[in-house]
Amino acid sequence: MVDISAISKLIGMYEFVTILLIIGAGLGGISEIAKNKLIGYPAFAAGGIGIIILLLVLFLPSIIIGSQISHR
Protein backbone atom coordinates (compact mmCIF):
# COMPACT_ATOMS: atom_id res chain seq x y z
CA MET A 1 0.00 0.00 0.00
CA VAL A 2 1.25 3.48 -0.84
CA ASP A 3 1.79 5.95 2.00
CA ILE A 4 -0.78 8.76 1.90
CA SER A 5 1.73 11.40 3.03
CA ALA A 6 3.97 10.56 0.04
CA ILE A 7 1.01 10.99 -2.30
CA SER A 8 0.18 14.32 -0.63
CA LYS A 9 3.75 15.52 -1.18
CA LEU A 10 3.56 14.47 -4.82
CA ILE A 11 0.28 16.35 -5.31
CA GLY A 12 1.82 19.40 -3.64
CA MET A 13 4.76 19.31 -6.03
CA TYR A 14 2.44 19.11 -9.04
CA GLU A 15 0.49 22.11 -7.70
CA PHE A 16 3.74 24.07 -7.30
CA VAL A 17 4.80 23.20 -10.86
CA THR A 18 1.38 24.23 -12.17
CA ILE A 19 1.64 27.59 -10.43
CA LEU A 20 5.13 28.19 -11.88
CA LEU A 21 3.94 27.33 -15.38
CA ILE A 22 0.90 29.61 -15.08
CA ILE A 23 3.11 32.48 -13.88
CA GLY A 24 5.55 31.85 -16.73
CA ALA A 25 2.79 31.75 -19.34
CA GLY A 26 1.16 34.89 -17.93
CA LEU A 27 4.39 36.85 -17.90
CA GLY A 28 5.22 35.57 -21.38
CA GLY A 29 1.85 36.74 -22.70
CA ILE A 30 2.21 40.15 -21.09
CA SER A 31 5.74 40.40 -22.48
CA GLU A 32 4.51 39.63 -26.00
CA ILE A 33 1.61 42.10 -25.79
CA ALA A 34 3.76 44.89 -24.33
CA LYS A 35 6.75 44.07 -26.57
CA ASN A 36 8.88 44.24 -23.42
CA LYS A 37 11.77 41.79 -23.26
CA LEU A 38 12.47 42.57 -19.61
CA ILE A 39 9.20 40.86 -18.65
CA GLY A 40 10.02 37.90 -20.89
CA TYR A 41 13.17 36.91 -19.01
CA PRO A 42 11.40 36.14 -15.69
CA ALA A 43 8.72 34.31 -17.69
CA PHE A 44 11.38 32.10 -19.24
CA ALA A 45 12.98 31.53 -15.82
CA ALA A 46 9.69 30.65 -14.06
CA GLY A 47 8.60 28.34 -16.87
CA GLY A 48 12.04 26.74 -17.06
CA ILE A 49 12.14 26.07 -13.33
CA GLY A 50 8.63 24.62 -13.53
CA ILE A 51 9.63 22.25 -16.35
CA ILE A 52 12.81 21.17 -14.53
CA ILE A 53 10.91 20.41 -11.33
CA LEU A 54 8.26 18.54 -13.32
CA LEU A 55 10.89 16.36 -15.01
CA LEU A 56 12.61 15.68 -11.70
CA VAL A 57 9.33 14.67 -10.05
CA LEU A 58 8.47 12.41 -12.96
CA PHE A 59 11.81 10.62 -13.24
CA LEU A 60 13.35 10.91 -9.74
CA PRO A 61 10.47 11.35 -7.27
CA SER A 62 12.40 10.07 -4.23
CA ILE A 63 14.97 12.88 -4.53
CA ILE A 64 12.41 15.69 -4.71
CA ILE A 65 9.78 14.35 -2.32
CA GLY A 66 12.21 12.83 0.15
CA SER A 67 10.60 9.42 0.45
CA GLN A 68 10.51 6.20 -1.48
CA ILE A 69 7.17 5.29 -3.05
CA SER A 70 6.88 1.55 -2.74
CA HIS A 71 5.05 -0.44 -5.39
CA ARG A 72 3.86 -3.48 -3.43
DRENNUMI-703536 format. One record per atom (N, C-alpha, C, O, CB): x, y, z; atom name; residue number from 1. Coordinates in nm, 2 decimals, decimal comma. Glycine has a CB too. Example, Ala and Ser with C-alpha at 12.3 -4.5 7.8 and 13.67 -1.06 7.14 Angstrom:
# DRENNUMI-703536
[rec [1,32; -0,57; 0,78]; "N"; 1];
[rec [1,23; -0,45; 0,78]; "CA"; 1];
[rec [1,32; -0,33; 0,78]; "C"; 1];
[rec [1,42; -0,33; 0,85]; "O"; 1];
[rec [1,13; -0,45; 0,90]; "CB"; 1];
[rec [1,28; -0,22; 0,71]; "N"; 2];
[rec [1,37; -0,11; 0,71]; "CA"; 2];
[rec [1,29; 0,00; 0,79]; "C"; 2];
[rec [1,34; 0,11; 0,80]; "O"; 2];
[rec [1,41; -0,06; 0,57]; "CB"; 2];
This chain:
# DRENNUMI-703536
[rec [0,08; -0,12; 0,00]; "N"; 1];
[rec [0,00; 0,00; 0,00]; "CA"; 1];
[rec [0,09; 0,12; 0,00]; "C"; 1];
[rec [0,19; 0,13; 0,07]; "O"; 1];
[rec [-0,10; 0,00; 0,12]; "CB"; 1];
[rec [0,05; 0,22; -0,07]; "N"; 2];
[rec [0,13; 0,35; -0,08]; "CA"; 2];
[rec [0,09; 0,44; 0,03]; "C"; 2];
[rec [-0,02; 0,45; 0,07]; "O"; 2];
[rec [0,10; 0,42; -0,22]; "CB"; 2];
[rec [0,20; 0,50; 0,09]; "N"; 3];
[rec [0,18; 0,60; 0,20]; "CA"; 3];
[rec [0,11; 0,72; 0,15]; "C"; 3];
[rec [0,14; 0,78; 0,05]; "O"; 3];
[rec [0,32; 0,63; 0,26]; "CB"; 3];
[rec [0,00; 0,76; 0,23]; "N"; 4];
[rec [-0,08; 0,88; 0,19]; "CA"; 4];
[rec [0,00; 1,01; 0,20]; "C"; 4];
[rec [-0,02; 1,10; 0,12]; "O"; 4];
[rec [-0,20; 0,89; 0,28]; "CB"; 4];
[rec [0,09; 1,02; 0,29]; "N"; 5];
[rec [0,17; 1,14; 0,30]; "CA"; 5];
[rec [0,26; 1,16; 0,18]; "C"; 5];
[rec [0,29; 1,27; 0,14]; "O"; 5];
[rec [0,26; 1,14; 0,43]; "CB"; 5];
[rec [0,31; 1,05; 0,12]; "N"; 6];
[rec [0,40; 1,06; 0,00]; "CA"; 6];
[rec [0,31; 1,10; -0,11]; "C"; 6];
[rec [0,36; 1,18; -0,20]; "O"; 6];
[rec [0,46; 0,92; -0,03]; "CB"; 6];
[rec [0,19; 1,06; -0,12]; "N"; 7];
[rec [0,10; 1,10; -0,23]; "CA"; 7];
[rec [0,07; 1,25; -0,21]; "C"; 7];
[rec [0,06; 1,32; -0,31]; "O"; 7];
[rec [-0,03; 1,01; -0,23]; "CB"; 7];
[rec [0,05; 1,29; -0,09]; "N"; 8];
[rec [0,02; 1,43; -0,06]; "CA"; 8];
[rec [0,13; 1,52; -0,10]; "C"; 8];
[rec [0,11; 1,63; -0,16]; "O"; 8];
[rec [-0,01; 1,45; 0,08]; "CB"; 8];
[rec [0,26; 1,48; -0,08]; "N"; 9];
[rec [0,37; 1,55; -0,12]; "CA"; 9];
[rec [0,38; 1,56; -0,27]; "C"; 9];
[rec [0,42; 1,66; -0,33]; "O"; 9];
[rec [0,50; 1,49; -0,06]; "CB"; 9];
[rec [0,35; 1,45; -0,34]; "N"; 10];
[rec [0,36; 1,45; -0,48]; "CA"; 10];
[rec [0,25; 1,54; -0,54]; "C"; 10];
[rec [0,28; 1,61; -0,64]; "O"; 10];
[rec [0,33; 1,30; -0,53]; "CB"; 10];
[rec [0,13; 1,54; -0,49]; "N"; 11];
[rec [0,03; 1,63; -0,53]; "CA"; 11];
[rec [0,07; 1,78; -0,51]; "C"; 11];
[rec [0,05; 1,87; -0,59]; "O"; 11];
[rec [-0,11; 1,61; -0,46]; "CB"; 11];
[rec [0,13; 1,81; -0,39]; "N"; 12];
[rec [0,18; 1,94; -0,36]; "CA"; 12];
[rec [0,29; 1,99; -0,46]; "C"; 12];
[rec [0,29; 2,10; -0,50]; "O"; 12];
[rec [0,24; 1,95; -0,23]; "CB"; 12];
[rec [0,37; 1,90; -0,50]; "N"; 13];
[rec [0,48; 1,93; -0,60]; "CA"; 13];
[rec [0,41; 1,96; -0,74]; "C"; 13];
[rec [0,45; 2,06; -0,81]; "O"; 13];
[rec [0,58; 1,82; -0,62]; "CB"; 13];
[rec [0,31; 1,88; -0,78]; "N"; 14];
[rec [0,24; 1,91; -0,90]; "CA"; 14];
[rec [0,17; 2,05; -0,90]; "C"; 14];
[rec [0,17; 2,12; -1,00]; "O"; 14];
[rec [0,15; 1,80; -0,94]; "CB"; 14];
[rec [0,11; 2,08; -0,78]; "N"; 15];
[rec [0,05; 2,21; -0,77]; "CA"; 15];
[rec [0,15; 2,32; -0,78]; "C"; 15];
[rec [0,13; 2,42; -0,85]; "O"; 15];
[rec [-0,02; 2,22; -0,63]; "CB"; 15];
[rec [0,27; 2,31; -0,72]; "N"; 16];
[rec [0,37; 2,41; -0,73]; "CA"; 16];
[rec [0,42; 2,42; -0,87]; "C"; 16];
[rec [0,44; 2,54; -0,92]; "O"; 16];
[rec [0,49; 2,37; -0,64]; "CB"; 16];
[rec [0,44; 2,31; -0,95]; "N"; 17];
[rec [0,48; 2,32; -1,09]; "CA"; 17];
[rec [0,37; 2,39; -1,17]; "C"; 17];
[rec [0,41; 2,47; -1,26]; "O"; 17];
[rec [0,51; 2,18; -1,14]; "CB"; 17];
[rec [0,25; 2,36; -1,14]; "N"; 18];
[rec [0,14; 2,42; -1,22]; "CA"; 18];
[rec [0,14; 2,57; -1,20]; "C"; 18];
[rec [0,12; 2,65; -1,29]; "O"; 18];
[rec [0,00; 2,36; -1,18]; "CB"; 18];
[rec [0,16; 2,62; -1,07]; "N"; 19];
[rec [0,16; 2,76; -1,04]; "CA"; 19];
[rec [0,28; 2,83; -1,12]; "C"; 19];
[rec [0,26; 2,93; -1,17]; "O"; 19];
[rec [0,18; 2,78; -0,89]; "CB"; 19];
[rec [0,40; 2,76; -1,12]; "N"; 20];
[rec [0,51; 2,82; -1,19]; "CA"; 20];
[rec [0,49; 2,83; -1,34]; "C"; 20];
[rec [0,52; 2,93; -1,40]; "O"; 20];
[rec [0,64; 2,73; -1,16]; "CB"; 20];
[rec [0,42; 2,73; -1,39]; "N"; 21];
[rec [0,39; 2,73; -1,54]; "CA"; 21];
[rec [0,29; 2,84; -1,57]; "C"; 21];
[rec [0,30; 2,90; -1,67]; "O"; 21];
[rec [0,35; 2,60; -1,59]; "CB"; 21];
[rec [0,19; 2,86; -1,49]; "N"; 22];
[rec [0,09; 2,96; -1,51]; "CA"; 22];
[rec [0,15; 3,10; -1,50]; "C"; 22];
[rec [0,13; 3,19; -1,58]; "O"; 22];
[rec [-0,03; 2,95; -1,40]; "CB"; 22];
[rec [0,24; 3,12; -1,40]; "N"; 23];
[rec [0,31; 3,25; -1,39]; "CA"; 23];
[rec [0,40; 3,27; -1,51]; "C"; 23];
[rec [0,40; 3,38; -1,56]; "O"; 23];
[rec [0,40; 3,25; -1,26]; "CB"; 23];
[rec [0,47; 3,17; -1,55]; "N"; 24];
[rec [0,56; 3,18; -1,67]; "CA"; 24];
[rec [0,48; 3,22; -1,80]; "C"; 24];
[rec [0,51; 3,30; -1,88]; "O"; 24];
[rec [0,63; 3,06; -1,70]; "CB"; 24];
[rec [0,36; 3,15; -1,82]; "N"; 25];
[rec [0,28; 3,18; -1,93]; "CA"; 25];
[rec [0,22; 3,31; -1,93]; "C"; 25];
[rec [0,21; 3,38; -2,03]; "O"; 25];
[rec [0,17; 3,07; -1,95]; "CB"; 25];
[rec [0,17; 3,36; -1,81]; "N"; 26];
[rec [0,12; 3,49; -1,79]; "CA"; 26];
[rec [0,22; 3,60; -1,82]; "C"; 26];
[rec [0,19; 3,69; -1,89]; "O"; 26];
[rec [0,06; 3,51; -1,65]; "CB"; 26];
[rec [0,34; 3,59; -1,76]; "N"; 27];
[rec [0,44; 3,69; -1,79]; "CA"; 27];
[rec [0,48; 3,68; -1,94]; "C"; 27];
[rec [0,51; 3,79; -1,99]; "O"; 27];
[rec [0,56; 3,66; -1,70]; "CB"; 27];
[rec [0,49; 3,57; -2,00]; "N"; 28];
[rec [0,52; 3,56; -2,14]; "CA"; 28];
[rec [0,42; 3,63; -2,23]; "C"; 28];
[rec [0,45; 3,69; -2,32]; "O"; 28];
[rec [0,54; 3,41; -2,18]; "CB"; 28];
[rec [0,29; 3,61; -2,19]; "N"; 29];
[rec [0,19; 3,67; -2,27]; "CA"; 29];
[rec [0,19; 3,82; -2,25]; "C"; 29];
[rec [0,18; 3,90; -2,35]; "O"; 29];
[rec [0,05; 3,62; -2,23]; "CB"; 29];
[rec [0,21; 3,87; -2,13]; "N"; 30];
[rec [0,22; 4,02; -2,11]; "CA"; 30];
[rec [0,34; 4,07; -2,18]; "C"; 30];
[rec [0,34; 4,18; -2,24]; "O"; 30];
[rec [0,23; 4,05; -1,96]; "CB"; 30];
[rec [0,45; 4,00; -2,18]; "N"; 31];
[rec [0,57; 4,04; -2,25]; "CA"; 31];
[rec [0,55; 4,05; -2,40]; "C"; 31];
[rec [0,60; 4,15; -2,46]; "O"; 31];
[rec [0,69; 3,94; -2,22]; "CB"; 31];
[rec [0,48; 3,96; -2,46]; "N"; 32];
[rec [0,45; 3,96; -2,60]; "CA"; 32];
[rec [0,36; 4,08; -2,63]; "C"; 32];
[rec [0,38; 4,15; -2,73]; "O"; 32];
[rec [0,39; 3,83; -2,65]; "CB"; 32];
[rec [0,26; 4,10; -2,55]; "N"; 33];
[rec [0,16; 4,21; -2,58]; "CA"; 33];
[rec [0,23; 4,35; -2,57]; "C"; 33];
[rec [0,21; 4,43; -2,65]; "O"; 33];
[rec [0,04; 4,20; -2,48]; "CB"; 33];
[rec [0,31; 4,36; -2,46]; "N"; 34];
[rec [0,38; 4,49; -2,43]; "CA"; 34];
[rec [0,50; 4,51; -2,51]; "C"; 34];
[rec [0,56; 4,62; -2,51]; "O"; 34];
[rec [0,41; 4,50; -2,29]; "CB"; 34];
[rec [0,55; 4,40; -2,58]; "N"; 35];
[rec [0,67; 4,41; -2,66]; "CA"; 35];
[rec [0,79; 4,45; -2,57]; "C"; 35];
[rec [0,88; 4,53; -2,60]; "O"; 35];
[rec [0,66; 4,50; -2,78]; "CB"; 35];
[rec [0,79; 4,39; -2,44]; "N"; 36];
[rec [0,89; 4,42; -2,34]; "CA"; 36];
[rec [0,97; 4,30; -2,31]; "C"; 36];
[rec [0,91; 4,21; -2,25]; "O"; 36];
[rec [0,82; 4,48; -2,21]; "CB"; 36];
[rec [1,09; 4,30; -2,35]; "N"; 37];
[rec [1,18; 4,18; -2,33]; "CA"; 37];
[rec [1,21; 4,16; -2,18]; "C"; 37];
[rec [1,24; 4,05; -2,14]; "O"; 37];
[rec [1,30; 4,19; -2,41]; "CB"; 37];
[rec [1,21; 4,27; -2,10]; "N"; 38];
[rec [1,25; 4,26; -1,96]; "CA"; 38];
[rec [1,14; 4,17; -1,88]; "C"; 38];
[rec [1,18; 4,11; -1,78]; "O"; 38];
[rec [1,26; 4,39; -1,90]; "CB"; 38];
[rec [1,02; 4,17; -1,93]; "N"; 39];
[rec [0,92; 4,09; -1,86]; "CA"; 39];
[rec [0,93; 3,94; -1,91]; "C"; 39];
[rec [0,89; 3,85; -1,84]; "O"; 39];
[rec [0,78; 4,14; -1,89]; "CB"; 39];
[rec [0,99; 3,92; -2,03]; "N"; 40];
[rec [1,00; 3,79; -2,09]; "CA"; 40];
[rec [1,11; 3,71; -2,02]; "C"; 40];
[rec [1,09; 3,58; -2,01]; "O"; 40];
[rec [1,03; 3,80; -2,23]; "CB"; 40];
[rec [1,21; 3,77; -1,97]; "N"; 41];
[rec [1,32; 3,69; -1,90]; "CA"; 41];
[rec [1,27; 3,62; -1,77]; "C"; 41];
[rec [1,30; 3,50; -1,76]; "O"; 41];
[rec [1,43; 3,78; -1,87]; "CB"; 41];
[rec [1,19; 3,69; -1,68]; "N"; 42];
[rec [1,14; 3,61; -1,57]; "CA"; 42];
[rec [1,04; 3,51; -1,61]; "C"; 42];
[rec [1,03; 3,40; -1,54]; "O"; 42];
[rec [1,08; 3,71; -1,47]; "CB"; 42];
[rec [0,97; 3,53; -1,72]; "N"; 43];
[rec [0,87; 3,43; -1,77]; "CA"; 43];
[rec [0,95; 3,31; -1,81]; "C"; 43];
[rec [0,91; 3,19; -1,78]; "O"; 43];
[rec [0,79; 3,49; -1,89]; "CB"; 43];
[rec [1,06; 3,32; -1,88]; "N"; 44];
[rec [1,14; 3,21; -1,92]; "CA"; 44];
[rec [1,20; 3,14; -1,80]; "C"; 44];
[rec [1,20; 3,01; -1,80]; "O"; 44];
[rec [1,25; 3,26; -2,02]; "CB"; 44];
[rec [1,24; 3,21; -1,70]; "N"; 45];
[rec [1,30; 3,15; -1,58]; "CA"; 45];
[rec [1,19; 3,07; -1,50]; "C"; 45];
[rec [1,22; 2,96; -1,46]; "O"; 45];
[rec [1,36; 3,26; -1,49]; "CB"; 45];
[rec [1,07; 3,13; -1,48]; "N"; 46];
[rec [0,97; 3,06; -1,41]; "CA"; 46];
[rec [0,92; 2,94; -1,48]; "C"; 46];
[rec [0,91; 2,83; -1,42]; "O"; 46];
[rec [0,85; 3,16; -1,38]; "CB"; 46];
[rec [0,90; 2,95; -1,61]; "N"; 47];
[rec [0,86; 2,83; -1,69]; "CA"; 47];
[rec [0,97; 2,73; -1,69]; "C"; 47];
[rec [0,94; 2,61; -1,68]; "O"; 47];
[rec [0,82; 2,88; -1,83]; "CB"; 47];
[rec [1,09; 2,77; -1,70]; "N"; 48];
[rec [1,20; 2,67; -1,71]; "CA"; 48];
[rec [1,22; 2,60; -1,57]; "C"; 48];
[rec [1,24; 2,48; -1,57]; "O"; 48];
[rec [1,33; 2,74; -1,74]; "CB"; 48];
[rec [1,21; 2,67; -1,46]; "N"; 49];
[rec [1,21; 2,61; -1,33]; "CA"; 49];
[rec [1,10; 2,51; -1,32]; "C"; 49];
[rec [1,12; 2,40; -1,26]; "O"; 49];
[rec [1,21; 2,71; -1,22]; "CB"; 49];
[rec [0,98; 2,55; -1,36]; "N"; 50];
[rec [0,86; 2,46; -1,35]; "CA"; 50];
[rec [0,88; 2,33; -1,43]; "C"; 50];
[rec [0,85; 2,23; -1,38]; "O"; 50];
[rec [0,74; 2,53; -1,40]; "CB"; 50];
[rec [0,94; 2,34; -1,55]; "N"; 51];
[rec [0,96; 2,22; -1,63]; "CA"; 51];
[rec [1,07; 2,14; -1,57]; "C"; 51];
[rec [1,06; 2,01; -1,57]; "O"; 51];
[rec [1,01; 2,27; -1,78]; "CB"; 51];
[rec [1,18; 2,20; -1,52]; "N"; 52];
[rec [1,28; 2,12; -1,45]; "CA"; 52];
[rec [1,23; 2,04; -1,33]; "C"; 52];
[rec [1,26; 1,92; -1,32]; "O"; 52];
[rec [1,40; 2,21; -1,41]; "CB"; 52];
[rec [1,15; 2,11; -1,25]; "N"; 53];
[rec [1,09; 2,04; -1,13]; "CA"; 53];
[rec [1,00; 1,93; -1,18]; "C"; 53];
[rec [0,99; 1,82; -1,12]; "O"; 53];
[rec [1,02; 2,14; -1,04]; "CB"; 53];
[rec [0,92; 1,96; -1,28]; "N"; 54];
[rec [0,83; 1,85; -1,33]; "CA"; 54];
[rec [0,90; 1,73; -1,38]; "C"; 54];
[rec [0,86; 1,62; -1,35]; "O"; 54];
[rec [0,74; 1,91; -1,45]; "CB"; 54];
[rec [1,01; 1,75; -1,45]; "N"; 55];
[rec [1,09; 1,64; -1,50]; "CA"; 55];
[rec [1,15; 1,56; -1,39]; "C"; 55];
[rec [1,16; 1,44; -1,39]; "O"; 55];
[rec [1,19; 1,68; -1,60]; "CB"; 55];
[rec [1,20; 1,63; -1,29]; "N"; 56];
[rec [1,26; 1,57; -1,17]; "CA"; 56];
[rec [1,16; 1,49; -1,09]; "C"; 56];
[rec [1,19; 1,37; -1,05]; "O"; 56];
[rec [1,32; 1,67; -1,08]; "CB"; 56];
[rec [1,04; 1,54; -1,08]; "N"; 57];
[rec [0,93; 1,47; -1,01]; "CA"; 57];
[rec [0,89; 1,34; -1,08]; "C"; 57];
[rec [0,86; 1,24; -1,03]; "O"; 57];
[rec [0,81; 1,56; -0,98]; "CB"; 57];
[rec [0,89; 1,36; -1,22]; "N"; 58];
[rec [0,85; 1,24; -1,30]; "CA"; 58];
[rec [0,95; 1,13; -1,30]; "C"; 58];
[rec [0,92; 1,01; -1,29]; "O"; 58];
[rec [0,82; 1,29; -1,44]; "CB"; 58];
[rec [1,08; 1,16; -1,31]; "N"; 59];
[rec [1,18; 1,06; -1,32]; "CA"; 59];
[rec [1,26; 1,03; -1,20]; "C"; 59];
[rec [1,31; 0,91; -1,18]; "O"; 59];
[rec [1,28; 1,11; -1,43]; "CB"; 59];
[rec [1,26; 1,12; -1,10]; "N"; 60];
[rec [1,33; 1,09; -0,97]; "CA"; 60];
[rec [1,25; 1,14; -0,85]; "C"; 60];
[rec [1,29; 1,23; -0,78]; "O"; 60];
[rec [1,47; 1,16; -0,97]; "CB"; 60];
[rec [1,13; 1,08; -0,83]; "N"; 61];
[rec [1,05; 1,13; -0,73]; "CA"; 61];
[rec [1,11; 1,12; -0,59]; "C"; 61];
[rec [1,08; 1,21; -0,50]; "O"; 61];
[rec [0,91; 1,06; -0,73]; "CB"; 61];
[rec [1,19; 1,02; -0,56]; "N"; 62];
[rec [1,24; 1,01; -0,42]; "CA"; 62];
[rec [1,34; 1,12; -0,39]; "C"; 62];
[rec [1,35; 1,15; -0,27]; "O"; 62];
[rec [1,31; 0,87; -0,41]; "CB"; 62];
[rec [1,40; 1,18; -0,48]; "N"; 63];
[rec [1,50; 1,29; -0,45]; "CA"; 63];
[rec [1,42; 1,42; -0,42]; "C"; 63];
[rec [1,46; 1,49; -0,32]; "O"; 63];
[rec [1,59; 1,31; -0,57]; "CB"; 63];
[rec [1,32; 1,45; -0,49]; "N"; 64];
[rec [1,24; 1,57; -0,47]; "CA"; 64];
[rec [1,15; 1,56; -0,35]; "C"; 64];
[rec [1,15; 1,65; -0,27]; "O"; 64];
[rec [1,16; 1,60; -0,60]; "CB"; 64];
[rec [1,08; 1,45; -0,34]; "N"; 65];
[rec [0,98; 1,43; -0,23]; "CA"; 65];
[rec [1,04; 1,40; -0,10]; "C"; 65];
[rec [1,00; 1,44; 0,01]; "O"; 65];
[rec [0,87; 1,33; -0,27]; "CB"; 65];
[rec [1,15; 1,32; -0,11]; "N"; 66];
[rec [1,22; 1,28; 0,02]; "CA"; 66];
[rec [1,18; 1,15; 0,07]; "C"; 66];
[rec [1,21; 1,12; 0,19]; "O"; 66];
[rec [1,20; 1,39; 0,12]; "CB"; 66];
[rec [1,10; 1,07; 0,00]; "N"; 67];
[rec [1,06; 0,94; 0,04]; "CA"; 67];
[rec [1,05; 0,85; -0,07]; "C"; 67];
[rec [1,03; 0,89; -0,19]; "O"; 67];
[rec [0,92; 0,95; 0,12]; "CB"; 67];
[rec [1,06; 0,72; -0,04]; "N"; 68];
[rec [1,05; 0,62; -0,15]; "CA"; 68];
[rec [0,90; 0,58; -0,16]; "C"; 68];
[rec [0,84; 0,55; -0,06]; "O"; 68];
[rec [1,14; 0,50; -0,12]; "CB"; 68];
[rec [0,85; 0,58; -0,28]; "N"; 69];
[rec [0,72; 0,53; -0,31]; "CA"; 69];
[rec [0,73; 0,38; -0,34]; "C"; 69];
[rec [0,78; 0,35; -0,44]; "O"; 69];
[rec [0,65; 0,61; -0,42]; "CB"; 69];
[rec [0,68; 0,30; -0,25]; "N"; 70];
[rec [0,69; 0,15; -0,27]; "CA"; 70];
[rec [0,57; 0,11; -0,36]; "C"; 70];
[rec [0,46; 0,15; -0,35]; "O"; 70];
[rec [0,69; 0,08; -0,14]; "CB"; 70];
[rec [0,60; 0,01; -0,45]; "N"; 71];
[rec [0,51; -0,04; -0,54]; "CA"; 71];
[rec [0,48; -0,19; -0,50]; "C"; 71];
[rec [0,53; -0,28; -0,57]; "O"; 71];
[rec [0,55; -0,03; -0,69]; "CB"; 71];
[rec [0,41; -0,21; -0,39]; "N"; 72];
[rec [0,39; -0,35; -0,34]; "CA"; 72];
[rec [0,26; -0,40; -0,40]; "C"; 72];
[rec [0,22; -0,52; -0,37]; "O"; 72];
[rec [0,38; -0,35; -0,19]; "CB"; 72];
